[in-house]
Amino acid sequence: MAATGSLAGYHVQSLDLTDCTFTLLATETADSVFLGCAREPDAAAKVRAGGALVFPPVPGLPFDPYRGTLYTPDELFSGLLDAGYDTTLDARAYRWYQETKAVGDVVAGMLRSIHDDAVSDALDGHLAGARAVGILGGHAMERGSAAYAGAARLGRRLSRGGLTVATGGGPGAMEAANFGAYTAPFEDAMLDKALELLAQAPHFRLSVTTWAGAAFEVLRARPGGGQSVAMPTWFYGHEPPNAFATHIAKYFVKTLREEGLLARSNAGVVFLPGAAGTVQELFDAATLNYYRSHGAPTPMVLVNREHWTETLPAWPLLRPLAADQAMEPRIALVDSVDDAPEALIRVSPDETNRGDLPS
């Protein structure tokens, strides 16, 4: 800005410009857009008079609708250890969402849309060039169970193989996968020790504060873990996000979150056992693959033969749906979560997932 004296045509997003008053007074701002930028009154008046479109900060919101970055666990859970979950940004945003949705507040609806678009933009920037693999499954999977440990091993193994683990960001299988990715840089024994600690708070229903607090105890003991992505939603605000994803794209609109997760899982999706939500996501992915909505079909690996053929028999429907379609060689059913990485390689179309996948 100092070099050219012009911001004409630029978009300036979520910056504090209160210390830039003199610069702004001397800067051309025709056809620029300012999204949620704090400014002194003189600078704000000059920017508008200069032909800029200004979306001002909105006081009293528990979140920034114009944010330019993804969330972090520390941001969403700020205040948890001092005053409990109800005081956190995550809980306050959910309450705001419930209140404004109930009265049909059109301005609140606009702010939710701006927020979700800003989050999507930040997510695309973060994942640019990454090989992302989605891991989906039920929120009811408890810490301390064999299934939770298996999902954690899966997340660790895929992360060590160079893939970016992406989940729906909630508890259960989703947390386990993000947790496993977090443990990837550490010695194998770290995962087992942390699993024992987490098992002391098996589910969020007893106390979100205790459940999330156990996760932060692990994070404090071993900082600097592996990166992963989570995409939770305040539509399911009764479910807290998990603290093990390093980058969190939290949405208000459920459909943006679900299709966005599947569309960005360019290295495939692993479906662990789950109920209605996981079944919906499974067939959302199948639909995208069937119609090639995002180009060539991406791999789909279903884990636990009994679950997907008897308990919730999605596999017998998926197979004839895929028959004679481009997606047919891209689907697989395996008995064990430990078989999922090899199956993912087997149904990948080329070298996408053919890196080393350590045990």
Number of C-alpha atoms within 10 A of each C-alpha: 10 10 5 8 14 17 19 16 13 14 15 16 16 19 15 12 16 15 11 12 17 12 15 24 17 14 19 21 25 18 15 21 22 23 21 20 19 17 20 15 11 12 20 22 12 18 24 17 12 17 15 22 17 17 14 15 17 13 8 7 14 16 17 18 22 25 21 19 18 21 19 18 18 14 13 23 25 17 15 20 15 8 11 18 24 16 15 19 20 22 20 17 18 20 16 15 18 14 13 14 13 9 9 10 11 11 10 17 15 11 16 20 16 17 22 21 17 21 24 22 16 17 23 13 12 14 14 10 8 15 17 28 29 27 28 31 29 21 23 17 22 22 25 17 12 11 19 23 22 18 27 27 25 26 33 30 24 26 27 21 18 15 23 24 30 29 32 29 31 27 27 24 31 33 32 33 35 35 33 30 31 27 30 23 15 14 9 12 10 14 20 14 11 19 22 12 16 21 16 13 22 19 21 21 14 10 14 20 19 20 23 26 20 20 20 22 13 20 18 10 9 14 11 13 18 22 20 24 27 32 26 27 25 21 17 15 18 13 17 25 28 28 27 31 31 22 21 28 25 26 24 21 16 16 12 15 22 21 15 15 27 27 18 21 25 19 23 27 27 27 24 24 24 20 15 10 13 17 20 13 18 23 15 15 24 22 15 19 24 18 14 14 12 13 9 16 26 28 29 29 26 26 23 18 16 13 18 23 14 11 11 15 14 16 19 12 12 15 14 11 15 18 11 10 14 15 23 20 18 23 24 19 19 17 14 14 21 16 15 24 21 15 21 26 20 18 20 21 16 9 8 14 25 14 13 11 17 11 12
